[in-house]
């Protein structure tokens, strides 16, 4: 019974992060801010849901195979999402899309054009 409460709580936490990220995508002013919010959806939202699914697979279903699959998918998303987001941001910068506010230090421009 207690494990179901924990699983449900983790699922709700994942859903709340996904909702917050979705609202962020709609409300943020520029491309880079929206990209940060969408990364929040994929990373933190998935993390809560994956932890809940992992606990459910281990303690309720008693399925090690399912638990390994959930852990593998979560690990792959955690490893690839930041890299993909960085690549998209770099592509947006290279295509001429700039943040609304002036940047104090333009590290990406320095790395691309020096």
N, C-alpha and C positions, 0 to 999 in steps of 0.2 A: 504493500500500500504506500509506504513512504517513497519507494523508488518511483512510483507513478507520479507522485506530486513533484518530485525533483525533475523528472522527464518533462512533465507538463510546464514547469517553471522555465526550463531551458528552452523549450519550444516557444514560449511566450517571449522570452528575452530575445531570441533570434528574430521573431516576428516584429518586435518593437524596433530593433535595429534596422530591419528592412523597411519598416514604415518611416522611420526617421530619415533614412537615406533617400527614400522616394520623395519625401517632402523636400529634402535638400536639393535634389535634382531639379525640382520644379521652382524652388525659390532662390537658388544661388545666382549671382549676377553674371558670371563669366564661365567660359569653357573649363578652366582649370578647377574652379570651385565645384562645378557640377561633376567633374571627373572624380574629385575627392569624395563627394557624396555617393557616387555610384560604386566606388571602391569599398565604401563602408557597407553598402548593401551586400556585396558579394562576399566580403571577408567576415565581418562581424555577424551579419545575419546568418550566414552559412555556419559559422562556428557554433552558435547557440543551438541551431537545429541539428548539426552533426553530433554535438556532445549528447543531446537528448536522444538521438537515434542510436548512438553508440551504447549508452546506458540501457536503453530499451532492448537492444539486441543481446547484450550480455546478460542482464538480470531477468528480463521477462521472457524473451524468446529462447534464451540459452543457446544461441547460435554464434559460434566463433567465426564461422565463415562470413556471415553478414556483418559482424563487428569489424572484421579485417577489411572488408570492402568499404564500409563507411569511413573507417580511419584512413584508408588509402585515398579515397576521393577527397576527404577533408584536407589531407596533407598536400595533395596535388593542387587544390585550389589555393591553399595558403602559400604554396611555393610559386605558382604562376600568376596569380592575380596582381601582386605588386609589380612584377616585371612587365606584364602586359599593360598595366596602367601607365607605367613609366614610358614604354614605347609609344603609346598613343599620345601622351603629353609631348614627347619629343617630336613626333610627327606633326602635331598641331602647331608647335612652336616653329618648326622648320617651314611649314606652309604659310606662315605669316600671321597666325592668330596670336594676339598678345593679351595679357591680363588687362582688366579695366584700370586698375591702379598701377601707377609707376612702381617698378621693382627697385628696391634699394641696391641689390646686387644681382646682376644678370648672369648667374653661373652657367645656365644652359646656353645662352648666346656666346659666352666666352668659350665653352667647350665645342660648340658647333662651328664657329667662324674664326677661331684663332689658328 
